[in-house]
């Protein structure tokens, strides 16, 4: 007779041990499985049982087949088959909920029958039923948990909860929220909470989005058709045009429209929830940029509708707000007259610097070929028609990056002022041209 020991599972006193691994185990159903006398190694009063983990690993193919047949007749849910005898089956959170519901609907079936139904061990079944309240709460909170197998506690749970409240507040006011915005706000929250070591990494962001069921929703756009033959021909030609010119003297000019009160049309949104937005902004400015191949740039050109915006009243020179050149016309478009004035001023600057430059422009209606006349220090070359999306250097990401940074600052401004019950559209009404340029 063995001396009294303690069960490795429930810590109760026991004199028994597992016939396979020799670990101490009691004779309770949730801890061991008693074996028949004909089992090799069977000893009265000592090694008379098998612990459940060992029993699961040593199930014979015959017993598995019989369980499959029994389960296929009685089972309401798909069986989880163990392809590799040596590995333990793990149920997803959704499957655990199915097990809990099955046990609830079949109260006459014990732990063993439920375990057989789902092709798992009794220990795992007992643990699931014991923690059913926590599992059901987690499943109700996250519908995406069909594939999740464990209820995990986030390392930075306080940051995540505070960020989630901030996200709901923003989306409740129709403020679009992007991944970088979440990361930036999370860093601010961690700093306020005095949490060190938090970096808001891309991995953390992905886990946050999966946990709260967030996905990116956007409206589809259209791409124009571009002739690849024309582009290839231009690529050969541009090498000849730029031969002999220094990178500092090869310039590009392009315009872009900016709806400076417009919030992004994309946002992270909860799955199955409608991605709501506000009215589209109508306030538009035109911006023109001059850059060269060496990374230099001229002061931007801004074209608005108002000749004398009210927000400019305290400026010394309304033509030069925040280092830009400001022009106006009723539609806030680039006009040939404005373009002529801009090029003449640039030409005078090149004269003073004793430089000659090569300037590439698109062939927009406001860029007639006559612009090239009378410019002593600027050689103007026009890009092929309908190819600017592929041949315009500023369209290769420079303008897009500028717009992203502007939208980021706009969203940061709006989200910093959001309050419950206030719509994002109401907040952007307070933004004026001066703030947009600044």
N, C-alpha and C positions, 0 to 999 in steps of 0.2 A: 504494500500500500504506500502510495507516495505521500510525502509530507504536504501540509496545507500550504497552498500558494494563492496568488491573486489572479483573477481573470484579466487578460490583457485588454479586453473590450469594456467590460462593465466594472472592473476593479473589485468584484465580490470574491470572497474566499472560495477556493475550489481545490479539489484533490485530483482533478482531471487535467489531461494535456492532449494537445492535438496529435493524432496518430501520424501526421505527415511532417509537420514542422516542429513538433515537440514543445510549442509554446503553451503556457498555461491558459486554460479555457474552462468556463463553467458549463453546466448542462442546460442553460436556458436556451430557448429556441432562437432568440435574437443573437446568440453568441456562438452556437455550435450546432452540429448535426451528428446525432448518435448513429453509430454504424452497427450493422449486424455482426453476430459472433463469427461468421465465416470470413470476415474481412481479414486479410493478412496483417499480422502485427497486433491483433486485438488482444487486450489484456484486461481481465476483470478488475474493476475498481480503479483503473489507471488510464491507459490509452484507449478509451472507449468512444472517443468522439473526434470529429474533424472540425476545425474552425471554418467559418463561412468563406473567407478568402481562398483557403486551400480547396474547399469544396467546389467553388466556382471555377478554379483553374483546372480541376481534374474531372469535370463533367464529361462523360463518355458521349460519343457520337450517337449511340443508341438512345440514350436518355434525351439528347437534344432533338432527335427526330420525333420522338414521341411527344415532346413538348410542343414542337412545331405543329403536329397534327391536332393536338388538343387546343392549342391557341388559335389555329385557323378555323376551328369549328365554333369556338366560343368568343373569340376576340372581336371587339368593336373597333379597335385601333390597329394600325399597321404594326406588325411585330418588328422588333429591333434585333436582327440576327447577328450573332457573334461569328464573324468569319475567321477570326484568329483565336483559337482556344485559350491562348495564354494571356489575352488582353481583356481588360474589364470594359464592359459597355458603359458609355456615358450618355445620358439623356439630355437633350436640349431643354431649355426652360419651358418651351411650348409642350414638349413631351412629358415633362414633369407635371405640368398642369393637367394634361390628359390623364396621367396616372392618378392624380388626386381626385379628378372627377369620376374616374372609373371606380376607384375604391369607395367613393361616396354613393354611387349608384348601385354598388353591389356589396352591401354591408355584410352579407353572409359569407363573403369570400375573405379568407385570412390573408396574412402577409405573404405566405408562400404562394398562393394562387395568383395574387396580384403580380408578384415577382416573375412568375412563369409567363404571365400574359405579356409582360413588357421585356422579357428576356434579360432580366438583370437579377442580381443577387438579393437575398432577403435583407441583408444589412443596408444596402443602398435604398431599397424600398422603404424600410423602417425609417431611415434618415429623412427621406423625402416627405413621408407622412407626418413625421415629427415636426418638420419645419414648414408645413404647408401654408401657414399664415404669411410667413415671410416670402415664400415663393409666389403666392398669389398676388401679394402686394407689389412685388417687383414686376410681375407680368402685366398687371393693370397699368403700371407706370410706363412701361416700354413695350409697345406693340412690335418693335423690331426684334424682340428677343426670341424669335423662332429658331435662330441659329445659336444663340447664346447658351452656354452650358452651365455657367456658374453665376451666382449673385456676388458681384465684386463690389467692394467699397473703394471709391476713388481715393487716390492718394491726396489730392487737393480738393476734397469734397466741398469745403466751405467756399473755395473760389468758384467751383463749378455751379453751386447753387446760387450764389450771388450773381454770377454771369448769366445764368438762365433767367433770373428775374429781370436783369437789364435787357436781355434779348426780347422777352415778352413785352416789356415796356416799349421798346423801340418798334417792334412789329405791330403792337397795338395802336401806335401812332403812324403806321404806314411808312416807317423809316426802313429802307432796305439795309440789310446787314450782310456783310461779306465775311469770309474766313479771316483775312488780315484784321478786320475790325474787331472780331472776337478775340484774337490774340492780343491786340493792343489794349483792349478793355480789360482782359484777364490780367495782364501785367500791372495795370493800374490798381485793380482790385487786390491783387496779391501784395502790392506795396502798401496799400491802406490797411490791410489786415496784418501787416508785419510778417508775412510769410517769405522766408528766404529759400533760395534754390529753385524757385519756379521760373521756367524759361518760356512757357507757352509754345512749346515746340510743335512742329507739324504733326508728330505722332499724337501728342496730347489733343490737338485740334481734331484729328480724325476720330479719336475715341469719344470726344465730346459730341461730335456730330452724330456718331452712331448711337450713343447713349440716349440722346434727346431726339433721335429720328429726324435729323435735319438733312435736307437735300437742296441743291441749287436749282432754282427755277428761273428760266429766262425766256424772253421772246426771241423767235428765230429772225435772223436777218437775211439779206440778199447780197450776193457777190456779183459784180458785173463780169461780163465775158471779156477776156483779154486775149489778144492774138499773140501766141507764143512766138510765131515767126517774126512779128514786128519787134518783140522784145529782144530776141537773139540778134537781130540786125542792129538794133540800137546799142546793145552791149558792145558789139564790135566797133560801132561808130564812135561811141563815147570815149573809147580808149584813144582814138586818134585825136578827138577834140581836146582832151585833157593833157595830151603829151606836151611836155615842156612847162606845164603850169605847176607851181608849188601847191601843196595841200592848203596852205594858208590863203591862197588866192583863188581857190575853187569853192564857189558859194552856191547855196540852194535857197530858194524862197518858196514858201507855200502858205496858203490861208486855211483856216478851219473855223467852223461855226461852233459856238459854245452857248448852250442854254444854261446860263449861269445860276438859275434857280432850280434846275432840273435834278431830281434825285435819280440814282441809278435804276435801270429797269430790271435788275437782277437782285435777288436776295436769297439767303438761306431761309428755308421755310419748312415747317413740319410736314411730313408726308401725310397725304390724304387731306391736307388743309389747303384751302384756296389761297393763292399768293396775291394778297390785296395790295393795290397801289393807290396813289392819289391822282389828281389831274396832271396832265402833262404840262410842263412849263412852256410858256410862250416867249419869255424874255430872252432875247438872243443878242449876242455880240459876235463880231467877226474879229479873229486874231490873225495876224500875219507874222511869220518868223523868218529871220535871216540867219543862217548858220554856214560855217565852212567845214572843209574836210579835216581841219586840224582841231576842231572843237570850239572855235570862237563863235560868238553870237553878237548880233546887234540888238538894240533895245526893241522889244516887241511893239507891233502896231495894234491898237485896239480901236474898233469902229463900233460906236453905239448909235442909238436913235436920237438921243437928246443932245443938242449942242451945248447946253449948260445944265448938266444934272444938278439937282439941289444938293446932293451929297458932296459936290465939288466946291461949294461956296466958300469954304475956309482954306482952299488951296491957293497958293501964290500964283501958280500957272496951271490952268485947267487943261492945257495942251500936253502937260507932262506929269500925269498922275503916277506916282510910285515908279518913276523911271521909264514909263511907257510913253508912246506917242498916241494921243487920243484924237480921233476924227469922228465925224457924225454924218448921218443922212437918214431919211425917214425909214429905210428898211434895214439899216445897220449892215449894209453890204459893202464889199470892196468895189470902188468905182475907178474908171480909167484915170480921172483927174487926181484922185488920191494916190494911185499907183505912180503917176508921173511925178508928183511932188516927193514921194518917198524915194524914188530912184535918183532924182536930182540931188536930194540931200545926201544920199549915200555916195553919189559921184563926187560931190564937193569934198566929202570926208576923205575919199581915196586920193583926191588931188593933193590935199594937205599932207597926207602920209606918203605921197609919191609912190602910190601903188596902182597897179592895174589888176582887175579881177575878172574872173569868168563866172557868170551868174546863170544858173539853170532855173527855168520857170516853166510852169505848165501853160497850155494855150487856152486858158479861160477867156471868156469874152472881155473881161476887164484887163486882159493882158494883150493888147493888139501888138502886132509886129512893129508898129511905129514907136513903141516905147524904147526900142533899141537905138533910135536916132538921136543924135545930139549928146550922147554919153561918151565923153572922152576917155574915161578910165574904167568903164564897165563894158564887157562884151557879153551880150545876152544870147543865150541859146535856149530854144523851146523844146520841151519834151514831146515825143510822139503823141498823137491823139489817142484817147481812151486807154492809156497804159500807165497812168500815174500811180495806180495802186501797186505796180511792180517796178516802176522806174524812178519814182519820186523818193529821194533819200529821206526827206522829212516824214514820209508815209511809211517808212520802214520800222516804225516803233517810237520815234521821237515825239511826235504829236500825241500818239496814243498814250505814251507814258505821262506826258504833261496832263492829259485829261484825267488819267487815273489819280494822279496826285491831287488835282483840283477836287475831284469827287471825294477823295479821302478827307481832305480838309473840310469840305462842305458837310459831309456826314458827321465828322467829329464835332463841328460847330452845332449841328442840329441835335445830335444825340446828347450833347452836354446840357442842352436846354429843355430836353423833353420832360414833361410831367404827365401824370396820369390824366387822361381826358383831353389832352391837347394833341391835335393832329399835326403831323409833320408839315403838311401844306400851310398851316397857320404859322409855323416857325419860320419857314423860308420866306414868308412875306416880308419879314423884317430885314432881309438881306438886300443891300443896294449895290449899285454899280461900283462904287468906291470899294466896298468890302470885297466884291468879286475880283477886282483888279489887284487889290492888295494881297 
